[in-house]
Amino acid sequence: MKSTNIRRKKKLRSMLFISFIICIALIIRIGYIEFVQGSELQSMAYMQQTLNRKINPRRGTIFDSTGENVLAVSASVETVTVNPGNIKKEDKEKVARALADIFNLDYEKVLKKVNRNSSIETIVKKVEKEHTDKLRIWMEQNNIAAGINIDEDTKRYYPYSNLASNVIGFTGSDNQGLEGIEAKYDNILQGKTGKILKLTDATGSDLGTEGEDYIEAVDGDDLILSIDMTIQSIAEKYLKQACIDNVCTDGGNILIANPKTGDILAMASYPNYDLNNPYKINDEDLSFVWDTLSSGDKSEALQQMWRNKAISDTYEPGSTFKLVTSSAALEEGITDTDNSGEFACTGSINIAGTRIKCWRYYRPHGGQSLRQALMNSCNPVFIGLRSKIRSRNLL
């Protein structure tokens, strides 16, 4: 009897010792999970239990000076994303195949995104609703309720394609302004991005509206330019004709301004480009060899095509400023347009010890009226006329 009690006590001590060891092991394991793996597991849990999706705002519309003609507008489209962790392992290949077929994508690339260890992956951006409706039908038919997201988005359209292209500019894939007015006033046009934050259960299903945090996107403000679409169209038409007729290899520019306010009514450039397809080169010779060019050469060619030379490049005013001198002289009553022989071209004129020649100094123009001097672009006449204007203003 006594030996039996001793055995029982030894057995009890052994059980207590084993239980103690197990408890110590569990405490160490819990500590390791909490303090060593805590951050990683917390991140994985967040990725699995939340859906954080962006809501792109509607970019502001750009109008011409009338406020009626739309030069740039955002239309509603949709963007498709996936949450890889919320798609069942046995469904991943099926989902990837469906996405690739519906949106005409590379299956292997889509499958890699579906298998990634990330919270969200973008499959396709800015697609028409007719395509996403096909995806909705497929999801319903295959009982796929979690892991695929279809969100409303916007896409930039330019109704007049090439009109004022070097002025308006264009946007990137995320609706950010990249060139022209779109880039200059991006902070006004772009608005503020919203988001949807949803909590899900272990299967990826929504926990209802209680687990949803919705921050509405704020649409961008509209913009009205001083550009008049009618005047811009006319300027571009005749600029193109003039450049072609005169074989202007470097293109050309026209600026039309309201002299009373300084408002720019038209700013035409030739050649221009299609705003709805801004990465298509407009140079026919380059287009034939485009695929053989390096990325650096392509980038340089595109930058040159997008460049608004009217405001980006510098020019010496040269003979164009003679119009300003003539206008001032006429306004001051110093001369008239057709006073025959009023001005004389001797081939050059001395100003402050510097001899400035006429372009035809070797055979001077002789006596001329103001109209004739303009036609001949005669330097000595306009230098002398400028001196008369200055003298009149000093009196």
Secondary structure in CASP SS format (residue, H / E / C, confidence):
PFRMAT SS
TARGET T0000
AUTHOR 0000-0000-0000
METHOD secondary structure of the structure
MODEL  1
M C 1.00
K H 1.00
S H 1.00
T H 1.00
N H 1.00
I H 1.00
R H 1.00
R H 1.00
K H 1.00
K H 1.00
K H 1.00
L H 1.00
R H 1.00
S H 1.00
M H 1.00
L H 1.00
F H 1.00
I H 1.00
S H 1.00
F H 1.00
I H 1.00
I H 1.00
C H 1.00
I H 1.00
A H 1.00
L H 1.00
I H 1.00
I H 1.00
R H 1.00
I H 1.00
G H 1.00
Y H 1.00
I H 1.00
E H 1.00
F H 1.00
V H 1.00
Q C 1.00
G H 1.00
S H 1.00
E H 1.00
L H 1.00
Q H 1.00
S H 1.00
M H 1.00
A H 1.00
Y H 1.00
M H 1.00
Q H 1.00
Q H 1.00
T E 1.00
L E 1.00
N E 1.00
R E 1.00
K E 1.00
I E 1.00
N C 1.00
P C 1.00
R C 1.00
R C 1.00
G C 1.00
T C 1.00
I E 1.00
F E 1.00
D C 1.00
S C 1.00
T C 1.00
G C 1.00
E C 1.00
N C 1.00
V E 1.00
L E 1.00
A E 1.00
V E 1.00
S E 1.00
A E 1.00
S E 1.00
V E 1.00
E E 1.00
T E 1.00
V E 1.00
T E 1.00
V E 1.00
N C 1.00
P H 1.00
G H 1.00
N H 1.00
I C 1.00
K C 1.00
K H 1.00
E H 1.00
D H 1.00
K H 1.00
E H 1.00
K H 1.00
V H 1.00
A H 1.00
R H 1.00
A H 1.00
L H 1.00
A H 1.00
D H 1.00
I H 1.00
F H 1.00
N C 1.00
L C 1.00
D C 1.00
Y H 1.00
E H 1.00
K H 1.00
V H 1.00
L H 1.00
K H 1.00
K H 1.00
V H 1.00
N H 1.00
R C 1.00
N C 1.00
S C 1.00
S C 1.00
I C 1.00
E E 1.00
T E 1.00
I E 1.00
V E 1.00
K E 1.00
K E 1.00
V E 1.00
E C 1.00
K H 1.00
E H 1.00
H H 1.00
T H 1.00
D H 1.00
K H 1.00
L H 1.00
R H 1.00
I H 1.00
W H 1.00
M H 1.00
E H 1.00
Q H 1.00
N C 1.00
N C 1.00
I C 1.00
A C 1.00
A C 1.00
G C 1.00
I E 1.00
N E 1.00
I E 1.00
D E 1.00
E E 1.00
D E 1.00
T E 1.00
K E 1.00
R E 1.00
Y E 1.00
Y C 1.00
P C 1.00
Y C 1.00
S C 1.00
N C 1.00
L C 1.00
A C 1.00
S H 1.00
N H 1.00
V H 1.00
I H 1.00
G C 1.00
F C 1.00
T E 1.00
G C 1.00
S C 1.00
D C 1.00
N C 1.00
Q C 1.00
G E 1.00
L C 1.00
E C 1.00
G H 1.00
I H 1.00
E H 1.00
A H 1.00
K H 1.00
Y C 1.00
D H 1.00
N H 1.00
I H 1.00
L H 1.00
Q C 1.00
G C 1.00
K E 1.00
T C 1.00
G E 1.00
K E 1.00
I E 1.00
L E 1.00
K E 1.00
L E 1.00
T E 1.00
D C 1.00
A C 1.00
T C 1.00
G C 1.00
S C 1.00
D E 1.00
L C 1.00
G C 1.00
T H 1.00
E H 1.00
G H 1.00
E E 1.00
D E 1.00
Y E 1.00
I E 1.00
E C 1.00
A C 1.00
V E 1.00
D C 1.00
G C 1.00
D C 1.00
D C 1.00
L E 1.00
I E 1.00
L C 1.00
S C 1.00
I C 1.00
D C 1.00
M H 1.00
T H 1.00
I H 1.00
Q H 1.00
S H 1.00
I H 1.00
A H 1.00
E H 1.00
K H 1.00
Y H 1.00
L H 1.00
K H 1.00
Q H 1.00
A H 1.00
C H 1.00
I H 1.00
D H 1.00
N C 1.00
V C 1.00
C C 1.00
T C 1.00
D C 1.00
G C 1.00
G E 1.00
N E 1.00
I E 1.00
L E 1.00
I E 1.00
A E 1.00
N C 1.00
P C 1.00
K C 1.00
T C 1.00
G C 1.00
D C 1.00
I E 1.00
L E 1.00
A E 1.00
M E 1.00
A E 1.00
S E 1.00
Y E 1.00
P C 1.00
N C 1.00
Y C 1.00
D C 1.00
L C 1.00
N C 1.00
N C 1.00
P C 1.00
Y C 1.00
K C 1.00
I C 1.00
N C 1.00
D C 1.00
E H 1.00
D H 1.00
L H 1.00
S H 1.00
F H 1.00
V H 1.00
W H 1.00
D H 1.00
T H 1.00
L C 1.00
S C 1.00
S H 1.00
G H 1.00
D H 1.00
K H 1.00
S H 1.00
E H 1.00
A H 1.00
L H 1.00
Q H 1.00
Q H 1.00
M H 1.00
W H 1.00
R C 1.00
N C 1.00
K H 1.00
A H 1.00
I H 1.00
S H 1.00
D C 1.00
T C 1.00
Y C 1.00
E C 1.00
P C 1.00
G H 1.00
S H 1.00
T H 1.00
F H 1.00
K H 1.00
L H 1.00
V H 1.00
T H 1.00
S H 1.00
S H 1.00
A H 1.00
A H 1.00
L H 1.00
E H 1.00
E C 1.00
G C 1.00
I C 1.00
T C 1.00
D C 1.00
T C 1.00
D C 1.00
N C 1.00
S C 1.00
G C 1.00
E C 1.00
F E 1.00
A E 1.00
C E 1.00
T C 1.00
G C 1.00
S E 1.00
I E 1.00
N E 1.00
I E 1.00
A C 1.00
G C 1.00
T E 1.00
R E 1.00
I E 1.00
K E 1.00
C C 1.00
W C 1.00
R C 1.00
Y C 1.00
Y C 1.00
R C 1.00
P C 1.00
H C 1.00
G E 1.00
G E 1.00
Q E 1.00
S C 1.00
L H 1.00
R H 1.00
Q H 1.00
A H 1.00
L H 1.00
M H 1.00
N H 1.00
S C 1.00
C C 1.00
N H 1.00
P H 1.00
V H 1.00
F H 1.00
I H 1.00
G H 1.00
L H 1.00
R H 1.00
S H 1.00
K H 1.00
I H 1.00
R H 1.00
S H 1.00
R H 1.00
N H 1.00
L H 1.00
L C 1.00
END
